[in-house]
Amino acid sequence: GAVVSQHPSRVICKSGTSVKIECRSLDFQATTMFWYRQFPKKSLMLMATSNEGSKATYEQGVEKDKFLINHASLTLSTLTVTSAHPEDSSFYICSATDSSGASLYEQYFGPGTRLTVT
Amino acid sequence: AQSVAQPEDQVNVAEGNPLTVKCTYSVSGNPYLFWYVQYPNRGLQFLLKYITGDNLVKGSYGFEAEFNKSQTSFHLKKPSALVSDSALYFCAVTLNQAGTALIFGKGTTLSVSS
């Protein structure tokens, strides 16, 4: 149980285009999902907290107009990188907490999406 | 503010020897502590967690960690390292509050030589 999927697993796009990454909780409902960014051999940096039915909360320094987050249902959150540039190339990982679970701290991680902007 | 420190960028051990990956934390309130492992180009795999109770926590693949409140540490250990344990290890902390994200340490690369 508690599986989180991400799609696509790998994407290459041209500079200036937009890319959408999906994060799905497959067997549970997730009121809250988190989006992280990871640079090579570096730690995970929290980008934003995504709450179903409301606006995402972005961390300081993360451009909300560039990294659009939508959490339209209890099982799906999307991250859209708008007007992507090479410096946006990174590994993006999402996680989700089970809304019905007794453990609000328990996070389940997706497998990650490797974005390469050429 | 919550924070996690992993003082070592890399730990090198020989196969069969015990290993320790260090982690210290700073949090206001009772910490919930985690260890994750990451293989190249993969997501995070959960190893173990400390929530409450026994300070020695046993997890996946023979790993264990000891919660030390006085030293605010949560070091990851394994009695006998395997080459396949070579990976990037993250310590993380959070609080049991809705909508609270995990705060990660910078990661420690474990290299086990044969």
Contacts between the chains, C-beta under 8 A, distances in Angstrom:
chain1	res1	chain2	res2	distance
A	6	B	43	7.9
A	31	B	98	7.6
A	32	B	98	6.9
A	32	B	99	4.9
A	34	B	101	4.9
A	34	B	102	7.6
A	41	B	88	7.0
A	41	B	107	7.3
A	41	B	109	7.1
A	42	B	106	6.9
A	42	B	107	7.0
A	43	B	90	6.7
A	43	B	104	4.9
A	43	B	105	6.4
A	43	B	106	4.4
A	43	B	107	5.1
A	44	B	44	7.8
A	44	B	90	7.1
A	44	B	104	4.8
A	46	B	101	5.0
A	46	B	102	7.8
A	46	B	103	7.5
A	49	B	99	6.0
A	49	B	101	5.9
A	51	B	99	6.7
A	91	B	41	7.5
A	93	B	43	5.8
A	93	B	44	6.9
A	95	B	102	7.4
A	97	B	98	7.8
A	97	B	99	8.0
A	103	B	51	7.8
A	103	B	96	7.5
A	104	B	96	5.6
A	104	B	97	6.5
A	104	B	98	5.0
A	104	B	100	7.5
A	105	B	32	4.6
A	105	B	51	7.5
A	105	B	94	5.0
A	105	B	95	7.1
A	105	B	96	4.8
A	105	B	97	7.9
A	105	B	100	7.0
A	107	B	94	7.8
A	107	B	101	7.9
A	107	B	102	5.8
A	109	B	36	7.7
A	109	B	43	5.1
A	109	B	44	4.5
A	109	B	46	7.8
A	110	B	43	5.9
A	111	B	42	6.6
A	111	B	43	4.0
A	112	B	41	7.6
A	112	B	42	6.8
A	112	B	43	4.4
A	114	B	41	6.5
